């Protein structure tokens, strides 16, 4: 995950240049016909103000002691024909509720982020104090080929990243969720930075295989593909407090939003990113980097499903049955029933933040490249 976030931000030179009701349908076995015939009405049992049923504001006297107040629900109207939403077993992705946020948690997050970046700079990035440059030089000693070195760096990162992910269940039982997250990030992040910096610095050092940067429409197509890829690349950053271990990290079973399109959005986003950048750069280093990254994420498809199956069992099998790895496949063959207002699952704060960060990263490319060049890795 770390590599995807940073790599997608750093590279490609300019690419080179509802009123939501709080009530839910109650299970009332004494009134089955009423409920079945009025799916857009909510019954709320209240006490102890009298013996009547109230429909909207007009009470009807009955002989029973409780009363039920009837409310119409916009949410029910929207989901009246939406079987897929009512049968969700996974989590609703990209939900951000301001009322559930704690200012103290975000203060901790900011402080932790600052400390992590400071340690990363001193211990790894700074050439005078860090181990980043010696590490890259050691790997470069295996071959004079930039393509080979690029692949070795990716293999090292992928092995550590996926290896630790595979050991997550066991590791969390031994040292706890937060401690394991710190270990995971502390090892993965420096390796990701090294891989990214090497790619930026050597992306034009390979053999030029094609040159299409002057072809009309190519820049626009590459830019659009790269932009869309970010919406696939960021499924887990909806939980930034977990990423920073402020909240207890969890292995999530997402089922809405981008997950309806593909069960493995990171893989799809990485493929889109790699294809776009390889087309634009057009040389052997870009091909090697794309080959390594795509291979890593294809392995992640199998490994991710395996881990979710272990953690969630039958619930994951249900989600797997109505989603697909190939984008839109489950939708086209009828296994995935889209809600009536599917687009609303994307009109959420995290997606707007992704949009802003993506545009910001694009315009900040010159600064990122200059910072990378100064490291001389």
C-alpha positions, 0 to 999 in steps of 0.5 A: 500500500505504501508503495502505491501511494507514494509511487503514484504521487511521485512519478510521470513527468507532468505526466512527464510536463440521506436525510438519512433515517436513523431508524431501521425496519423492526421485526414485528411478527404480529404485523407481517402483512402490514410490513410487507405492503409498506416497505417505505414506512418505519415503525418505531416502538415508544413508551409510555404515552398511551394506547394508540398507533400514530400514522404520521401526525394522526393517532388511531386509538387501539387497545394495546399498551404501546404505540408505534410512530410511523415515519417515511424514510428517504433512505428506504425509498432509495433502497426499496429496489436495492437487494444488493445493499440490504444484503451487504455482509462487508463494510461500506467503504469511504464513509466519513462521519464527522460526528464520530471523529475526535480532535485528539485522534487527529492531533495524534495522527498529525504528531505521529506523521511528523515523527515518522517523516522526521525519523525516515529522513534522518535514518534513511533519506538524508545521505549524511546520516541515513542508510538509503544511499548505501542500500541502493548502492549495494543493490546496484552492485549486483548489475550494471543494468538499470532494468535489473536493479529496478526489478531487484528493488521491487522484488525486495520491497514486494517480498518484505511487504507481502511477507509481513502482510501474510504474517499479520494474523500471527504477528498481531497475536504476539505483539498486538495490532498497533505494534505490528502496524508500526513494524510493518510500516517501519520496514516497508516505507524505507524500501518503498522510498528507495524503489521510487527514488531509483525509478524517478532518477533512472526512468529515462536511462533505459533503451528507448523502445518507442516515442509517442509523446508528440502524438496528438491525444496521447498526453491527454489519454495518459493523464486521464488514465493516471488520474482515474487510477488513483481512485482504485489505488487508495482503498485503504487510506479511507482509514488514515487513523488505522494506517497510523495506528491511532485506531486499532488496525483491522483487516477490512472486508469492503463491499461498496463503492469501488469494490463493486467494480473490482474486488482488488482495486489496488491491482487494477489501479496499479495496472492502469498507472503502469500502462499509462507511464510505460506508454508515455516513457516508452523505454526498458526501465519503465517496462521493467518497473511495470512488470515488477509492480504488476507481478507484485499486485497479481500475487496480492490478488491471490494473497489478499483473497486468502487472508480475507477467507481466513479472517471472514470465512463465509462472509468473504465467500458471499462477497467474492461470489458477487464481486470480481477481480476483472473490472465490471465482470460481476456487474455484466454477468449479473452477480453484482446488483448496483444500487439505484443511486450507485454514484452516491457511494462516490460522493464522499469526503475521501474521494474529494480528498483523493481528487485534490491530492491527485491534482496536487501531486501532478502539479508538484511533479517538478518539485518531487523530481528535483528532490529525488535528483538531489539524492543521487541514488 
